[in-house]
Amino acid sequence: MDESHQWYLHKAADGQVFGPVSLEQLQFWADQAQISPLDKVSNNGTSWLRAPMLEDLHMDYLVEVAPDQLYGPTTRGTIREFIAAGEITGDALVTNCCSGKESAADDLVGPLPNSEMSPPARNSIRVNLQQRIRELEELLVTERRNREMAEHLVEKLETQLSELREARR
């Protein structure tokens, strides 16, 4: 395999890394809803970017899963799975992030063959959203703790500076 065509996939959910694989394999995984918006890709195994940032994966869609609640950016394959699993209906609003065009999910992915009507063997969107919310809450707690520690350090340094100024007088 030509080294310039090697890609790696880092799964956010469990930290597993897959690859090297071809770009075509990555595109296939994306179309089959095996790559989430939180996953990362790399063409060298060291510099990573979020999967939706790689234009060739066509993760261009935001899906309205509930009023004022969006999922994505994601692929047509994921939208197809959400419909098949009953997570969204065919009339769910889908927005193409690149063009801004809005359409119904059915108009984007077309009718599902009968073989795709059984629920897919993967976590539901609700579980994925709940997991993402937990991750963001944990990040927020960490950031708050870091800010509080920094504020405490600033107060301590300001006190020491005041004491030094008083001692020089």
N, C-alpha and C positions, 0 to 999 in steps of 0.2 A: 504494500500500500504506500503510495506517495505520501511523504510526511506532511506536505502542505495540505493534504486532504484528510488529515486525521483530526477527529473531534472527540471531546470528552464531555460527558454529562454528569453533573453533580446534583444528586437529588436532595432537595432541601428537607424532605420529610425524615430521612434516615441517614443522610450523609454519604450514601453509597456513590461511588464514581464508576461510570461505565465508559468503556472505550479502550483504545482508540477505535472509532468507527468512522464511516464516511459521512459526508454531509447528507447524502441521500438517506442514510439510515436515520440520522437525526430528524430529517424532514418526515420520514415515515412515522417515527415515534411521536412527533408533534401532531401529525394528522390523526393518529390513533389515540390521542388524548393521554399519552404517556409522559408528557412533559408539562409541568405546571408553571404558572407565572413566577413562582418562587425558586424554581430550579435554575442552575447556572450552567453555562457552556464555555468551553475553552478549545482553542486549536493548538495549544501547547502544553496543557496540563498544569500551568502555573498562573496564568492571567485569566481571570474568570469574568464573565458578564452575565447578567440576567438573561434567561432564554428569550424573552420577548424582544430584547434589543437586537437579536440576530435576525435581520430582515428575511433571510431565506427560510425561516421557520413559519412565516406567515401567521404569527400570533398577534393578529391585528384587531381582534374583536373584544368588545365589552358587552356583557350580557346583563340585562336587568333581571335579577333573580327574585326581586321583591321591590315594591315601591321604594325608590331612592336607595336601592342596594344593588351595587354592580359587582360582577366577577370578571376578572381578566387583567391584562389582555390574554386572550386565549385563541384557540384554533376552531375551525369548523368541526373537526372531529370531536372536540370536547362538547361543543354545542349539540352535536348529534347525540352524544352520550347522555347529556342532561335531559334531552327530550325523551330518549328511550327509557331513562330511569324515572321519568315523571318529576324531575326536579324543576323543570320549566315546561311551559306549554309551547306549542308551535307558533303562537302569536306573541311570544315574549319579544321585547324590543332588543335588537342587537345593533350596536354602533361600530362601524369600521373606524378605528382610531386614526388611520392614515387619511381617509377621504372625508370623514365626518358623516358619511351616508348612514341613515338609519333604516332598518328593515325588520320584518318579522323573522323569527328563527327559521320557520318552515321555508320562507322565500330564499333564505341563505343556503340551507343544507338540503332542501328538497325532501320529498317523502321518504320515510324510513322503510327499508325492506322488512318483511316479517321476521327475518332472522335477527334483526337488530332490536326487536321489540322487548326482549328479555333484558332485565337490568344488568348493567355491566358489573364485573367483579372488581370494584374499586370503591373507595370512600365516596360518600355522597358529597355534594357541594356544601350542604349544611355542616357536615363534619369538617370539611376543609376550611370553611369560613370560621367556625368556632376555634379551630386550631390556630388560624392566623390571628384571630382576636387575642387568644391567650399569649401568642408570641409577642404581639405588639404591647400587651399589658405588661409582660415581663420586661420588655425593653424600656417601657416608660418608668417602671419602678427602678430599674438600674440607672437610668438617666437622672431621675430625681435624687437617688442616693449619691451619685457622683456630683451633682450640683450642690447638694447640701454639704458634702465634704469640702468642696471647693470654697463655698461661702464661709464655712468654719475656718478654713485655712486663711482666707483673706482677712477675716476678723482678727485672727491670732497675729498675723503679720502686721496689721494696722496697729494693734495694741503694742507690739514690740517696737514699731517705728515711733509711735508716740512716746514710749518710754525712753528711747534713744534721744529723741529731740529734747525731752525734759532734762535728761542727764547732761546734755551739752550746754544748757543754759546756765 
